[in-house]
Amino acid sequence: MIYLDSNATSQVHPEVVEAMLPYLTDQWYNPSSGYRSAKAVKQAITTAREQVAALINAHPGEIVFTGCGTESNNMTLKWLARLVGREKSRIVTSVIEHSAVLRPCEAMEAVGYEVARGGVKPDGRLDLDEFAGQVDADRPGFASVMWSNNETGIINPVAEACAIAGVAGWAFHTDAIQAVGKMPVDVRAVPVDFLSLSGHKFHAPKGVGALYVREGIRFEPMIRGGGQEDGRRSGTENVPFIIGLGKAAEIMKAELERDGHADVRRRRDRFEQRLMSEIEGVTLNGSREHRAVNIVHASFENCEAAGLLILLDEAGVQCSAGSACMTGRQQPSHVQKAMGLSDEQARSSLRISLSIFTTDEEVEEAATAVARAVQKLRSVQGPPGVGPVVVYGG
Ligand SMILES: Cc1ncc(COP(=O)(O)O)c(C=O)c1O
């Protein structure tokens, strides 16, 4: 199998597994206990916190471990909503956010909050003028804009959006779950107040994440209890996974410093070059300049993505048509619609996401498989919008 769906989740790095194992076997102690063995476990969490902080240039005390990226987003948005209050306030986000921001915002709207959603330009990046018009210094509020989009890989003008919110005196959160580990993210250079990250997007396991909370900013927890994580997220720590997250952060920091994922970028470019030269009617979507190095997002004229995915799976290539959470849903992606793609284009798009483990050979094989699948589908598919007219076999 050739795995090209690393934005859905990434392979756990073997060194991460190795780092985690002792904490599943010998070192199972509760880090809050008083004896030496437990203190050693607590120390390991401290190291993991330092590793995660170093990846985004934060102070260790600014990192709160959580159960996933979704939790990090929810705890921030719910706290900030409570802080600004419902009266006269406004929440500003964007139309291309992940459901882990969209759904909590809808829930706030349902109880009376005003939520404005900034649109994007045709290249998929936030429309800063519209965003600036929505941020209102005369009202209490906060903004949440994702760093990099999970479907298209575009990188938003987060520094500019953060500055606009700052001038208005608003707090600024970014869902950087698809950015951290894949590109430089520096919270001192881009002074966001809150930042969410998730381990399984950069070679740690699923079910562990973190929230960056700027030092000195007011923050109250969503989960209260035994006071772990400096009172900011109670619950006995998920030690092995936290250790894994720390190790993955250390590995990805070293990778970024070594070559900034140059090999991933080169392979992505090669993939795109093959698609463009071998298949007719291909459009590469999203900004060419401001994008993650690991994503190919392409629309294939007169080719339903659902059919392509079946053929590719049969050929041993795993990728997706959008975000993993949207798999199986019929409606075209909200991200692609926001960029101005037609329903037909949106239904004919593939997201191919590479990782540091993707090889040259895999890229060549997968590009050949995509070209074949498109050719086959076009030969059996009816007119645009009708969909495949045969059941595919062998
Ligand atoms: C941009 C973005 N935000 C949030 C999430 C949710 O993260 P988690 O799976 O850790 O809850 C994802 C995962 O797909 C994502 O891509």
The ligand as a Gaussian input file, in Angstrom:
#p B3LYP/6-31G(d) Opt

LIG

0 1
 C       -7.126000      21.670000      10.755000
 C       -7.560000      20.625000      11.720000
 N       -8.109000      21.006000      12.886000
 C       -8.496000      20.101000      13.798000
 C       -8.354000      18.746000      13.576000
 C       -8.775000      17.778000      14.640000
 O       -7.639000      17.269000      15.298000
 P       -7.764000      15.920000      16.190000
 O       -7.973000      14.809000      15.213000
 O       -6.469000      15.809000      16.906000
 O       -8.900000      16.118000      17.102000
 C       -7.821000      18.308000      12.378000
 C       -7.722000      16.860000      12.080000
 O       -8.107000      16.408000      11.012000
 C       -7.401000      19.278000      11.417000
 O       -6.886000      18.905000      10.244000

